[in-house]
Amino acid sequence: MAAAKKKTARGRKQDRARVAKGQNHEVRYEAQKTGRSASAVKKAVKKVGNSRKRLEKRLAR
């Protein structure tokens, strides 16, 4: 019998580092957090990519 795989937080950590433009709940969360509109968040994701750090930096302007 094979040993059970150990669960790690790596996948969750990687997921939190990204913003999925197609997921409305993620876009709404980011919009509320930064005080911008959902369409502004989507435009920023398109411009700078889905990295949460770069996105928040862009929206802070």
GROMACS elastic network, one bead per residue, 0.5 to 0.9 nm:
[ bonds ]
;  ai    aj funct       b0    kb
    2     5     6  0.88904   500
    3     6     6  0.89971   500
    7    10     6  0.88127   500
    8    11     6  0.72890   500
    8    12     6  0.83475   500
    9    12     6  0.53254   500
    9    13     6  0.60431   500
    9    14     6  0.86355   500
   10    13     6  0.51057   500
   10    14     6  0.61853   500
   10    15     6  0.85801   500
   11    14     6  0.51576   500
   11    15     6  0.61305   500
   11    16     6  0.87150   500
   12    16     6  0.62237   500
   12    17     6  0.87126   500
   13    16     6  0.52460   500
   13    17     6  0.64235   500
   14    17     6  0.52047   500
   14    18     6  0.69875   500
   15    18     6  0.55748   500
   15    19     6  0.79639   500
   16    19     6  0.74105   500
   16    52     6  0.77783   500
   17    50     6  0.83945   500
   17    51     6  0.60893   500
   17    52     6  0.53770   500
   17    53     6  0.74178   500
   18    49     6  0.88849   500
   18    50     6  0.52785   500
   18    52     6  0.50873   500
   18    53     6  0.83923   500
   19    22     6  0.88577   500
   19    23     6  0.82455   500
   19    26     6  0.63818   500
   19    27     6  0.73147   500
   19    30     6  0.82187   500
   19    45     6  0.77558   500
   19    49     6  0.86766   500
   19    50     6  0.50664   500
   19    51     6  0.64208   500
   19    52     6  0.58570   500
   19    55     6  0.83365   500
   20    23     6  0.54482   500
   20    24     6  0.83317   500
   20    26     6  0.64887   500
   20    27     6  0.73614   500
   20    45     6  0.84835   500
   20    50     6  0.66044   500
   21    24     6  0.72722   500
   21    26     6  0.73891   500
   21    27     6  0.62741   500
   21    41     6  0.81719   500
   21    42     6  0.59607   500
   21    45     6  0.67055   500
   21    46     6  0.82745   500
   21    50     6  0.74946   500
   22    25     6  0.89909   500
   22    26     6  0.83420   500
   22    27     6  0.79177   500
   22    42     6  0.86791   500
   23    26     6  0.54998   500
   23    27     6  0.64427   500
   23    28     6  0.87723   500
   24    27     6  0.50726   500
   24    28     6  0.59973   500
   24    29     6  0.84711   500
   24    38     6  0.85673   500
   25    28     6  0.51168   500
   25    29     6  0.60705   500
   25    30     6  0.86251   500
   26    29     6  0.50976   500
   26    30     6  0.62041   500
   26    31     6  0.85227   500
   27    30     6  0.52177   500
   27    31     6  0.60511   500
   27    32     6  0.85926   500
   27    38     6  0.59528   500
   27    39     6  0.85987   500
   27    41     6  0.65031   500
   27    42     6  0.71417   500
   28    31     6  0.50025   500
   28    32     6  0.60695   500
   28    33     6  0.84378   500
   28    37     6  0.81376   500
   28    38     6  0.59390   500
   28    41     6  0.85213   500
   29    32     6  0.52377   500
   29    33     6  0.60375   500
   29    34     6  0.86440   500
   29    38     6  0.89036   500
   30    33     6  0.50003   500
   30    34     6  0.61207   500
   30    35     6  0.82432   500
   30    36     6  0.81501   500
   30    38     6  0.79374   500
   30    41     6  0.71185   500
   30    52     6  0.89202   500
   30    56     6  0.81517   500
   31    34     6  0.53728   500
   31    35     6  0.56667   500
   31    37     6  0.54118   500
   31    38     6  0.53598   500
   31    39     6  0.86007   500
   31    40     6  0.78776   500
   31    41     6  0.61740   500
   32    35     6  0.50658   500
   32    36     6  0.66450   500
   32    37     6  0.77440   500
   32    38     6  0.84037   500
   33    36     6  0.79755   500
   34    37     6  0.86978   500
   34    56     6  0.72821   500
   34    59     6  0.67491   500
   34    60     6  0.69656   500
   35    59     6  0.87926   500
   36    39     6  0.83564   500
   36    40     6  0.63432   500
   36    41     6  0.70264   500
   36    59     6  0.74216   500
   37    40     6  0.51573   500
   37    41     6  0.64622   500
   37    42     6  0.88332   500
   38    41     6  0.50789   500
   38    42     6  0.63029   500
   38    43     6  0.86918   500
   39    42     6  0.50291   500
   39    43     6  0.61470   500
   39    44     6  0.85286   500
   40    43     6  0.51045   500
   40    44     6  0.61057   500
   40    45     6  0.86205   500
   40    59     6  0.80682   500
   41    44     6  0.50491   500
   41    45     6  0.61688   500
   41    46     6  0.86401   500
   41    55     6  0.78852   500
   41    59     6  0.74113   500
   42    45     6  0.50907   500
   42    46     6  0.62750   500
   42    47     6  0.86662   500
   43    46     6  0.50870   500
   43    47     6  0.61947   500
   43    48     6  0.87400   500
   44    48     6  0.59598   500
   44    49     6  0.75147   500
   44    50     6  0.86765   500
   44    55     6  0.63841   500
   44    58     6  0.69286   500
   44    59     6  0.71907   500
   45    48     6  0.54701   500
   45    50     6  0.53388   500
   45    51     6  0.80135   500
   45    52     6  0.89346   500
   45    54     6  0.89260   500
   45    55     6  0.64079   500
   46    49     6  0.56892   500
   46    50     6  0.77306   500
   47    55     6  0.89424   500
   48    51     6  0.77223   500
   48    54     6  0.66430   500
   48    55     6  0.65263   500
   48    58     6  0.77675   500
   49    52     6  0.86092   500
   49    54     6  0.76647   500
   49    55     6  0.73195   500
   50    53     6  0.87902   500
   50    54     6  0.78489   500
   50    55     6  0.68816   500
   51    54     6  0.54749   500
   51    55     6  0.60357   500
   51    56     6  0.86212   500
   52    55     6  0.50114   500
   52    56     6  0.60209   500
   52    57     6  0.84613   500
   53    56     6  0.53527   500
   53    57     6  0.61776   500
   53    58     6  0.86411   500
   54    57     6  0.50610   500
   54    58     6  0.61176   500
   54    59     6  0.86328   500
   55    58     6  0.50984   500
   55    59     6  0.61625   500
   55    60     6  0.85668   500
   56    59     6  0.50611   500
   56    60     6  0.60004   500
   57    60     6  0.52349   500
   57    61     6  0.71533   500
   58    61     6  0.59181   500
